Amino acid sequence: MPRPALALALLLAAVPATAQRTNKDQSHYTELKAGGYPILARPRVVPAAEARIGDAELVIGVEIAGAARAYPVNLMWGPESETINDTVGGAPVAATWCPVAHSAAVYERTVGGKTLELGTLGLELGVFKLYDRQTRSKWSQVSGVAETGPMSRRALRKRESMLTTWGQWRRLHPDTTVYFDPALPNHHPFDADTIARITLAGEGPLRNEDLVAGVELSSGTRAWLLRALAGPRVLDDVVSGEPVVVLLAADDVTVRVFGRRVAGRVLSFTSGGRDRLRDAETGTEWDSISGRALAGPLAGQRLEPRVVTTALWYAWKSQHPGTTLWGADASDATR
């Protein structure tokens, strides 16, 4: 996505390097390219064994109809690569990544029977904006809602995806395919430490550059401050009347949110060890990343996942002004 250029406009190297390394609040910054940047479609995809990716590098993982795919964020650098049009499990999707707001989302590209191709438009007040080739509408990458154009107020369907490490994703999905092109530069590494520096930053007032994990339900939106989650790791919560459990994995990166209603009853959870849960009602042990019951009376059951978006607080709150927040007083955030 566009940021101030020192040389070639498409490289836009100065601001992303600063924003990435120091995690500065970029909520004031706007630069949109008239007409948008070229659209990336038909990406090169290889089996996991052919991708030269370190286990600690960050990926956006998605599974649709049994097909798993990963998109390394270190290859989604520069405005032409931050939006990838793809097809996974027969579904036309777009994987999107904003290195400034640390926001990752995978969207279905079919809206009202029309399949769109999405591209990068730029930053507006620090939030990644997309456009589509077919209608030239402008979309929010964080919320998936069209803000201007013929599609205005329509919403792209956000698919369940995971911002996680390559090692974590590959353990969950050993048969995954991955977006990979050895010709692409990998100059700005995002890895587990990039996120851990934020999630393990300790106590302090809420800041715009804090990282949150948010969910969007028909009845409202809610976000959880990852710095606050780093203590308990496991949190039972209720979002607009829906009981959920929120989990920050041992890698300090992966966040999962599941519904707590199983077989007609609401469960309550505590930590059962590294990336494990135990419910108080039955004593069943659960895998906190996949949501699968491993041992106990509910073995074989699965918790129903909720779609999670991880983003810096300023980006999330600007797109969801009515959001509630766990872990801090939202009024304390810088504005």
Buried (B, 14 or more C-beta within 10 A) or exposed (E): BBBEBEEEEBBBBEBBBBBBEEBBBBBEBEBBBEEBBEBBBEBEBBEBEEBEBBBBBBBBBBBBEEBBBBBBBBBBBBBBBBBBBBBBBEBBBBBBBBBBBBBBBBBBBBBEEEEBBBBBBBBBEBBBBBBBEBBBBBBBBBBBBBBEBEBEEBBBBBBBBBBBBBBBBBEBBEEBBBBBEEEBEBEBBBBBEBBBEBBEBEEEEBBBBBBBBBBBBEEBBBBBBBBBBBEBBBBBBEBEEBBBBBBBBBBBBBBBBBBBBBEEEBBEBEBBEEBBBBBEBBEBBBBBBBBBBBBBEBEEBBBEBBBBBBBBBBBBBBBBEEBBBBBBEBEEBEE
